[in-house]
Amino acid sequence: MRGLRAALPLFVLLLCSCTVAPPRPAPEADPAALRAEREARVQAIRDWSFNGRVAVRGADVDPRSVRMHWEARGERHQLDFMNPLGQRVAELEFDAYGATLRLPKEEARSAGSAEVLLDEALGWTPPVRSLVYWVRGLPRPERIRAQDLYDERGRLTLLEQDGWLVEFDRWEDAAGVELPRRLTLSHPRLRVRLLVDGWSSGA
């Protein structure tokens, strides 16, 4: 019995020495680093497409909603607009050299930019060349802008650029890259909401 009592402190000491220390919490990721990593990965994707729905409301335009398919192959973009029945109502193609708009039962129209064509057709000018970046959750890099807001994962939540206020509030993982699911664009007397149904990327 005395031997057992004498060995007990030594046993407790050995037991304590074998106790595994709790793991240290991983350091929190730097949002700025996450932002830079995400933007680099998105910009590296040259081919991408999505299906979505667009709703436009404003004091100077008739309320309208259309379905849209946007496909990008490098610098070349094609946007198909369909009515709720799936019938194509407009097709827009553009790249760095110009744009072409096709409407049913009308001759194709071409111009130096998509903005010029859509202004003639719609009576207002969607910021198409900025949307190339915004729909992917990126600011247009060559434009001076106010301070953007990002979340803790390095994703844009609010962007002010080209006279538009752009809100991002839903995201989707597409081939390991997070891309926007819902954007709301606000301009004086005009509001545009884009809901993406599904992304496809060449990542």
C-alpha positions in Angstrom: 0.0 0.0 0.0 2.8 2.4 0.9 4.4 1.6 -2.5 1.2 2.5 -4.3 0.9 5.7 -2.4 4.4 6.6 -3.2 3.9 5.9 -6.9 0.7 7.9 -7.2 2.2 11.4 -7.4 4.6 10.1 -10.1 1.7 8.6 -12.1 -0.3 11.9 -11.9 2.8 13.8 -13.1 3.2 11.4 -16.1 -0.5 11.7 -17.0 -0.3 15.5 -17.0 2.8 15.5 -19.1 0.9 13.5 -21.8 -2.1 15.8 -21.9 -2.4 17.3 -25.4 -2.5 21.1 -25.4 -5.6 22.5 -27.2 -4.8 23.7 -30.8 -4.2 27.4 -31.2 -6.9 29.1 -33.3 -5.9 29.8 -36.8 -5.1 33.4 -37.5 -7.8 35.3 -39.2 -7.3 35.9 -42.9 -6.6 39.4 -44.0 -9.6 40.7 -46.0 -7.3 42.8 -48.2 -5.4 39.6 -49.1 -8.6 37.7 -49.7 -9.8 40.5 -52.0 -6.6 40.6 -54.0 -6.6 36.8 -54.4 -10.3 36.6 -55.4 -10.0 39.4 -57.9 -6.9 37.9 -59.5 -8.7 34.5 -59.9 -11.7 36.2 -61.4 -9.7 38.2 -63.9 -7.8 35.1 -65.0 -11.1 33.6 -66.2 -11.4 34.6 -69.8 -14.5 32.6 -70.8 -17.7 32.7 -68.7 -21.4 32.9 -69.0 -24.6 33.2 -66.9 -28.4 33.1 -67.2 -30.3 35.7 -65.3 -33.2 38.0 -65.0 -33.2 41.8 -65.2 -35.9 44.2 -63.8 -35.8 47.9 -64.6 -37.8 50.6 -62.8 -37.6 54.3 -63.1 -39.4 57.6 -63.5 -38.5 58.0 -67.2 -38.8 54.4 -68.4 -41.6 51.8 -68.6 -41.1 49.1 -66.0 -39.9 45.9 -67.7 -38.5 42.6 -66.9 -36.5 40.3 -69.2 -34.5 37.2 -69.1 -30.9 37.4 -70.2 -28.0 35.1 -71.2 -24.6 36.7 -71.2 -21.6 34.9 -72.7 -18.1 36.1 -72.8 -15.2 34.7 -74.9 -12.2 36.7 -74.1 -13.0 40.3 -75.0 -16.0 39.4 -77.1 -19.4 39.4 -75.5 -22.9 38.4 -76.5 -26.1 39.2 -74.6 -29.4 37.6 -75.5 -32.6 39.1 -74.1 -35.8 37.0 -73.9 -39.3 37.7 -72.8 -41.0 35.6 -70.1 -42.0 33.1 -72.8 -38.4 32.5 -73.8 -38.7 34.4 -77.1 -35.6 36.4 -78.1 -36.4 40.2 -78.1 -32.9 41.5 -78.6 -29.3 40.3 -79.2 -26.3 42.5 -78.5 -22.7 41.7 -79.5 -19.7 43.9 -78.6 -16.0 43.9 -78.2 -13.3 46.6 -78.0 -13.9 47.6 -81.6 -17.6 48.2 -81.7 -21.1 46.7 -81.1 -24.0 45.3 -83.1 -27.7 45.2 -82.0 -30.3 42.9 -83.6 -34.0 43.3 -82.9 -36.8 41.1 -84.4 -37.9 42.2 -87.9 -35.4 45.0 -88.0 -32.0 45.4 -89.7 -29.0 45.0 -87.5 -27.6 48.2 -86.2 -23.9 48.8 -85.5 -22.0 51.5 -83.6 -18.7 52.2 -81.9 -20.1 51.1 -78.5 -22.9 49.1 -76.9 -23.9 52.2 -74.9 -24.7 54.2 -78.0 -26.9 51.4 -79.5 -28.8 50.7 -76.3 -29.4 54.4 -75.7 -31.0 54.6 -79.1 -33.1 51.5 -78.5 -34.0 52.0 -74.9 -33.9 55.7 -74.3 -31.4 55.3 -71.5 -27.8 54.1 -71.3 -26.9 51.0 -69.4 -23.2 51.1 -68.3 -22.3 48.0 -70.4 -18.5 48.2 -70.3 -18.6 48.7 -66.5 -21.1 45.8 -66.2 -18.5 43.5 -67.7 -16.7 44.0 -64.4 -19.6 44.5 -62.0 -21.4 41.3 -62.9 -18.2 39.4 -61.8 -18.0 41.4 -58.5 -15.1 43.6 -59.7 -14.8 47.4 -60.0 -14.0 48.7 -63.4 -10.2 49.3 -63.0 -9.6 52.3 -65.2 -12.3 54.4 -63.7 -11.9 56.7 -60.7 -14.3 55.7 -58.0 -15.2 56.5 -54.4 -14.2 54.2 -51.6 -15.6 50.7 -52.2 -16.9 48.5 -49.3 -15.9 44.8 -48.9 -16.9 42.1 -46.4 -14.6 40.0 -44.3 -14.2 37.5 -47.2 -12.9 40.2 -49.5 -16.1 40.4 -51.6 -17.6 43.7 -52.7 -20.7 44.8 -50.9 -21.1 48.3 -52.2 -19.5 50.1 -55.2 -19.9 53.6 -56.4 -18.7 54.1 -60.0 -19.7 55.9 -63.2 -22.5 57.6 -61.4 -24.1 54.3 -60.3 -24.4 52.8 -56.9 -24.0 49.0 -57.1 -25.0 46.7 -54.2 -24.0 43.1 -54.0 -25.9 40.9 -51.5 -25.8 37.3 -52.8 -22.9 35.2 -54.1 -22.3 31.8 -55.7 -19.3 29.4 -55.8 -18.6 28.7 -59.5 -15.6 26.4 -60.0 -14.0 27.6 -56.8 -14.5 31.3 -57.4 -17.3 33.3 -55.7 -19.3 35.3 -58.2 -22.4 37.6 -57.6 -25.9 36.2 -57.6 -27.8 39.5 -57.1 -26.8 43.0 -57.9 -28.9 46.2 -57.5 -27.8 49.2 -59.6 -29.2 52.6 -58.6 -28.9 55.8 -60.6 -30.9 59.1 -60.3 -34.5 58.2 -61.3 -33.5 54.6 -62.3 -33.1 51.3 -60.6 -31.9 48.0 -62.2 -31.9 44.6 -60.4 -30.0 41.6 -61.8 -30.6 38.2 -60.4 -28.2 35.5 -61.7 -29.8 32.0 -62.0 -26.6 30.2 -62.6 -22.9 30.8 -63.6 -20.7 28.8 -65.9 -17.0 29.6 -66.0 -13.9 28.4 -67.8 -12.0 28.1 -64.5 
